[in-house]
Amino acid sequence: MVTHDVINQPPPIAGTNAWRSDPLMMQAGERFSEPVRKELDAIGRFVRNPEALDLARLANAELPQLRTHDRYGNRIDLVEYHPAYHALMRRSATNGLHASIWENGQAEAGQRHQVRAARFYLTAQLECGHLCPLTMTSAALAALMADTALFRRWAPRVATRKYDHANKPVAQKAGITIGMGMTEKQGGTDVRANTTRAEPVEGRVYRLSGHKWFLSAPMSDAFLVLAQAQEGLSCFLVPRLLDDDRGNGLRFQRLKDKLGNRSNASSEVEFDGTVGELVGEPGSGLRTIMDMVTLTRLDCALGSAGIMRASLAEAVHHARHRHVFGKPLFEQPLMLRVLADMALDVAAATALTMRLARAFDEAADNRGEAAFARVMTPVVKYWVCKLAPAITYEAMECLGGNGYVEEAPLGRLYREAPVNAIWEGSGNVMALDVLRVLGRNASLFDDVLAMIGADLGDKGATTLEVLAAAARVCETDEGSARILTEQLALAAAAAELRRMGAGRVADAFMETRLAGQWRATYGMLDARHDAAAILDVLYPEAS
């Protein structure tokens, strides 16, 4: 029927390449080895592959299901996932997202965090829920380094680049994942309020009893769990199954009905005589998990940057092919400036997260990079994660009603966007962490300001004055911590764009973000900035 002819709709973005169509990320990867760049090219093709996009859809439409008992009434505590979820996990494990920073391959030597960051950023553009257990597994090894014997036993089981979802004890599996259980009803951020108890059995083995409000990725093979020992809050490694194939007393109560991140199950759990092995020293649970938390915060920023890139890529693609009032939507001045304004933030977020990954790689040998990693991890996590919901919503609006229906990925991306700002420390927690550094070791703060100033060049003097003033205010006014944190993020993002030689993109970001003007919505670029050129540089025609 003539009335059913489809006209004025964009062609599918599927079949293009997320790596090749991202010049900024490709520039960041110029220092990578040829094998790594080829791998990133393959990932870029995969995340835009029609079959992969359908896997992402199915993994979020066919939700995990909890089975507490079998047909005979036996307790089994299993969470079942759709095969699409397992397919995504298998591919990402093969790509090393759960373990590559712990490997010794020469292709990534000296750049392990940056290479993994690029992989993670690209994969987040496809589907973020399955990345949560991979993030926790990678980061958990940092906590296990507090116990050399534990690390030597568990790290090889993780670093196989194999995904094995069989319900078997750890010793029988080809590859494993590690989740975590920190949060209880009465204490979210305040984990010291946890009441789960740990009673010693023999040596470093304890039995745990209590309740966790969130047990992340409940089908993981083991979990890092915080519990109160006699000496205080301590960290334990808890296998889900014992060596003899029996359950380890983890009684799943229910799965959380989450706004987004739906492909990834989160559960409530009761510990009933659960066996756990002490990690680190008794009473030092928080100190033991801090290296883990630092790594997960980097992944939060990377995931948010990927979500924003995917959302805006959809919007730009739509605008280039959709005609409104006689010409492409991309040529309508208001739409053009909205897209370009968003593109500046997405570019800055991408550049800043990759800059943080570089600091992680170089911190061991460079005092300045160590300072950057310590000061800027909460800053980057704060700012990048808070950008994502606004960017994703605005991209959805660019598609209009087509973006609001579930056939487009924007709805799923929008539901996913808030979680990274909440998980592993909310915005206020991140801002307070910045104040903690400022109060305990101001020299680290000074080192970071010097690095930002050097990259900003002669345009940075006023920015450094603003940052120094904001820091002075925070010394007596804790409530102003968010102001300092955001200003640090904006300055560091601008500095990295300039260091990368981003030209008009860096100039436009600095003039619009560092000038102190109030910006409530996107689309505030004026005619001095060539919006079309900015988009053509950052979002070339999909290839």
N, C-alpha and C positions, 0 to 999 in steps of 0.2 A: 504494500500500500504506500502511496506517495506520502501520506501523512506520517509514515514511520521512517522516512529517510533521515539518517543522522547527518546533520550538517553543523558547522561552526563548533565542533568539539575538537579538542587537541588530540593528536595521536598519542598512544601510550608512551610513557617515559621508559617503560620496560624495554629491555634490549640494548640500552645504552650502558655507559661505564661510569660508575660513581668516582673512580680514581682519575680517569683521563679528563673528566669534565670538572675537575677541582684544581685549577692552576695553583692556588695557594698551598694546598697540601702536597701537590707534586713538587713545588719548589722546596717545601720543607723536607721532602724525601730525596732531594738531589744528592745528599751526602750518604745515602744508603747504598749498599752494594747492589750490583746488578741482579743477583738472585732475589734479593729482598724486593727490589722494584718490580720484578716480574711477578712475584707473589702478590704484591699489592694490586697490580694490574688485574690479576686473576680474581682477587676478592672484589675489586670494583665491578668486574663483569658479573660476578655471582650475585651481588646484592641488588642488581637491576635485572637479574634473570627472571623471566615470567614464572618459572616453576618455584624459584626461591621466594618470590613475592607471595605466591600462593601458600607456601609453607608458613610464612609469617602470619598470613591471614588465618589459616586453619589453627595454628598454635594458640591464637588468641580467641578464636570462636569456639573451639572444642576444649573446654576448660579442664584443668586437673580435677580428678575425683578422688575423694578419700574413702578408703575401705578399711574400717576399723576391725571387722571380723570376717572370717570366711563363712561358707554356707553352713558349717557345722557348729558355729559359735566360737571357734578359736580366735583369739586375738591375733591379728596380723599387722595392723598399722601400716598400710600401704597407701601410697598416693600414685594413681595411674595417670599417665599423660598420653596425649594423642601422638601417633607416630611422627607428625610434623615437628613436634617439639624435640623428639629424639634425633630427628634428621638435622635440625639446626645445631643441637649440642654436638653431634658427631662432627659436623663440618668445622665448627669453631674450635673444638678440641684438637682436630687435625691441624688447624692453623696456629695452635699453641697459645690461645688466649688465656688458658688456665695455668700456664707453666713456663712460657718462653723466657721470662726474665731470669729464670733459675737455671737455664741451660748454658752450655759452654761452646756452642757452635761459633765458628769464626765469622760467618756471614753477618752476625749482629754484634760482634765484639765492640764494646764501648758505646753501643747505641741500643741496648736491649730494651730499655724503657721507651725510647722514641719509636722504635720499630713496632713494638707491641701497641703503643698508643695509636699509631696509624692504622693498624689492623682493627683495633677496638673501635675507633672512630668510624671507619667504613662499615663495620658490621652493625654498629648501632643504627645506621641508616636503614637497615633491613628490619631488625627486630631486637628489642632491648631486654625483654623478660628473661630469655635464656642466658643473657650475659651475667645475671646476678650470681648464680652459682659458680660461674667461671671466675668472676671477680673475687668472690670469697675464697675460692680454692687457691688462686694465685697469692692473695694477700695472707692467707692463713700460714703459708710457709714462713713468712716473715716473723710471725709470732712463735712458730715452732723453733726458730733459730735460738730462742732463749734456752733450749734444751738440746744440746748437741746430739745426744743419743736418739731422742725422738725425731729430730730432723733427719738423721741418717736413715732411720727406719721408714719414715713416711714420704720423704721427698722423692725417692725413686718410684714410688707407687703413683705419685701425681704426674711426674714428668715423663709420661709415656706417649703423650699426644694421642691417646686412645680414650674413647668414651664407651663405658660399659654400664648399661643401666640395669643389668641383672640384679636380682635381689639375693645377693650372696655375700658372705663375709669378705672383708678386705683382702685377705690372703689369697682368695680364689679369683680375684678380679683382674682384668687386663688394664684397667685404669680407674681412678677414683676421683671423687669430688669431696670437698670439705665445706660445710655450712657453718652457721654460728647461731648461738642462742644467748643473747645478752639482756634483752628487755623483759621486764615483768610489769604486771598491771600497775603497781604502785610506784614504779620508777622507770621512766623512759630514758631521757637524757641522764637523769640522776641514777646511774647504775649502782652507786654505792648503797642505794636503798633496797637492792635485791635481797631476797630472803631465802632463796634456794640454798640448802645446806649441803655441805660436803664433809663426810665423816671418814677418817683414815681407816684403811683396811690393812695394808701391808706396803711398806716402802713408799712409793709415790702413787699407789693405787688408792682411790677413794670411792665411796658410794654416795651418789647424789640423790636428794629428794627435794621436790619443789615444783614450781610452775613457771613456765616461760610464756609470756604474752605473744611473742614473735619468735618462732624458730624458722629461720630462713632456709629455703630449699630443703624440705623435710625428707626427701629421698637421697640426700647426700650420704656418703658412706661413713662420715664422722662429722663431729661438730666441735667447735671451740665454744665453751660454755663458762660463764662466770658464776661462781657460787661462793658462799661464805664458809671458809674453813675456820679453825680455831684462831689462826693468826690474822684473819681478815679476808677481804675479797680476793679470790684466787682464780686462776684460769686452768681449765681442764680440757683435755682432748677426750671426747666421748664417742666411741664407735656406735653405729646404729645397730649392728648385729655383732654378737660375740663369735669367737672362733669356732664354736661348736654349732653354729647356724641358729642359735636361739636369739630371740630379741633381747635387747639390752634395757628393757624397762622404760622405753620411750612410748608413752601412751598419747597418741595424737587425739586431741579433743575436737577440733574442727579446723577447716581451712578458712582463712580470712577472705571475705568478699571485698576485694580491693577495687578502688576506682580504676586503676590501670595496672600495668605490670601483671596482666592476668594470666599469661602463659606460665609464669613462675609461681609456684605454690608457696604460700606462707602459712604456718600453722601455729596453733596453740598446742602446748605439750605438757604433760605431767611426767616428772621423773619419779620412778618407783624402784628404788634400789639400783639405780643406774650406775654402772661402773665407768669411772673416768680416771685418766692419768694426769697427774699434775704437770702443768707446763710452766717453767720458770720457778720462781721461789714462792712459797706460801705467803699470802698476804700482799703479793705484788701483781695482782691480776690486771689492774689498769695499766701499769707500766709494761706488762708483757704484751698487751694487745695494741699498744700505741703505734708500733711500726705497721701492723696490719691496717689500722684505721687510716694511716697516712696514705697507703696504697689504694685503699678503697675510695678515698676522697678524690684522688686523681682520676679514677675510673668514673666517678660521678660526673666530673666535669667533662670528660671525654664523651660519655654517653649523651649528656645534654647537648654538647656541640654537634654530635652526630644527628640527634633529633632535629636540631635547628636547621642543619644543612639539608637534610632530607625534606623538611617542610618547605623551606624556601625554594629548593630546587623544583618542587612540584608547582609552587606558585609562579615562578619565573617561566617554567615550561608552559603552563596554562596561559599566561599572559601573552606569550609570544605567538600563540596559535589561535587565541580567541579574538573574534572581531566584535567591536562594540561601537556603535555610532559611525560606522563606515570605515574604521581602521583598526589595526590590531590593538588589543588592550595594552600591550607593551608600549605603544606610542602615545597613550593618553597621559598627559603631564602629571596628573595627581597619582595615578597608579605607578608610573615610572619612579616617582620620588619616594613613594612608600616602599617599593621594592628595594631601591638603592639604599634607603635609610636602614632597612632591616639588614641588607647585605653587609653594611659596615659593621654592625654588631656581630653578625655570624663570623665574618672574617676575623674580627678581633678576638672572639672567643676561641676560634680554631687556633690562631697563632699563639694565644696565651697558654692554652692547654699543652700545645707542643713545646712551648718554651719551658713549662714546668717539668715535662717529661725529660727534657735535656738536662735540667738541673738535677734530677734524680740520677741520671747517668754519670754526671760529672762531680757530684757532691763529695765523693770519697777523696778526690784529688785536688779540689779547688775550694778554698774557704768561701769565696764569693758565691759559688753555686750552692754550697751547703746552706749558706744564709738564705739564699733565694728559695730553696726547697722548704726550709723551716718557716719562713715568714709568709711565703706566697701560697702554700698549699691551702690554708683556710681561705685566703683571699680569692683565689681562683675558683675554688669550690663554691664559695658564696656567690660570686658575681655571675659566673657562667650558668650555674644551675638556676638562678633566679631569672635570667634572661629567657630561658626556654619556654615557659608557658605563654608569655606575651608574644614572642616570635611565632610560636606554633599557632596560636589563635589568629594572629594577623594574617598569616599565610592561608589559613582556612578561609578567612573572609575574602581573600583575593580570588578564591575559587567560587565564592558565593555558596548557593545551595548545593552545588556539586561537591564542595568540600565537607559539607556537614553530614552527608550520608555515609554509611559504613562501607560502601563500595570503594570509596577513596581511602587512602591510608591516613588522612589528616585527623580523623576522629581518634584513631588508635594512638597516633603520635601525641595528640593533645592530652589524652588521658595519661599517657606515659610521662609527660613533661614535668609534673610537680614532684615526682617521687625522689629524684636525685637531690632536690633542695631539702627534703625532709630526712632522708636516710643518711646515716653516718654524721649526724650533727646538723641541726637546723641553722638557719641564718644567724640567729642570736648566738648560738654556740660557736659558730665560725668567727663572728666578730669578737667575742670574748677571748677566743684563742689568739687573735691578733693582739689584743691588749695584754695577754699573758706574755707574749714575746717582748712587747714594748716595755713591760714592767720588769721582766727578769733579765733581759739581755738586749738592751737598747743598741748595742754595737751591731747586732745582726740587722736591725732596722736601718741603721746608718749605711751598712754595706749595700743593702738592697737599693736604697735611695741613690747611692752613688752609681750603681749599675744602670738604674732607670735614667738618671740624668745623662750619663755618657751616651746612651742610645738615643735619647731625645735630642741631643745636641744643643745648639744655641736656642732652640725653641722651648727648652725644658726648664729654664730658670724659674719662671713663674709657677709652673706646676710643682716644682720641688718646694717652693715657698708655701704653697697651699697644703702640701702633704705635711710639712714640718709644723705648720700652724694647727692642722687637724690633730696631729699627734700630741701637741701641747695641750689642746683642749681635753683630749682623752685622759690625760694624767689626773684631772680633777672631776671629769664628767664621764662616767662609764656609759651613760645613755647615748653618747655621741659616737660609739664604736662603729656603728654601721656607716656613718659618714666617712670615717677614715678608711674603712675596709673598701667601700666602693671607689673612693678616690684613688686608692692604691691600685685597684684592678684597672681602672680606666687609664691611669698613667702607665702601668706596666704593659697593657695591651697596645697602647699607642707607641710605646718604646719598641716593642717587638715588631710591629708593623713597619716602623721606620728602619729598624735594623735589617729587616728582610728586603728593604727597598721597594715597599709597596706603593710608592709614588702618590698619586692622587687619592688612593684609598686611605693611606696613612694621613695625608693632609686633611681630608674631609673628616675623618674620625677625630683628629685632634681639634679641629675648629668647632665641631658640633658637640663633642663630648667633654672637652677640657675647658671650654669657655665659661662654664658655670651657669649656662642658661637652663631654665626649667623645661623638661621635655616629658609630657604626659603620654603622648602617643607617637607612632611612627608617621613619617611623611613630612618632617620638618626641615628637610634640606632646601636651601634656597638656590636660585639660579646660578650662583657662582660655582657650584659643583656640578659637573657633567654627570648626571644620573645614568644616562644611557652608557657612557663609557665605563663607569664603575661596574655596572652589571655585565657588560661585555667582557670585562677583565676577569671578574670573579665567577661569572656563570656563562661561559661561552655556549653556543648552541650545542645541545646534548649530542655526544658522540659515543 
